[in-house]
Amino acid sequence: MTDAKDADTGKQKAGAPSRRDRMRPLELVGLAAAFGIFTGLVVGLATREWILAAVFFGVIFIVSLVVLAMLSLGISHPDDTKPLDGQEPGGH
């Protein structure tokens, strides 16, 4: 993959996402997969029912993916805290 950079200056374009921003979804899917694999292994080794372990893997993978996505949406970035329409934040 190539970074979206200006051909003249070599600097990153203003609207282009950074490499870290592009890799963020892959990190969330990887973390959710790790949660699912861990749960599947624990259930599989404890019960020796590998079909049940696969079901638990799938359920935990999907639930953790949704929870991680919701948590990442809840994070406020410094750019998002600018006042709207030039209004200063205040009480009432």
Order of alpha helices (4+ residues) and beta strands (2+ residues): alpha-alpha
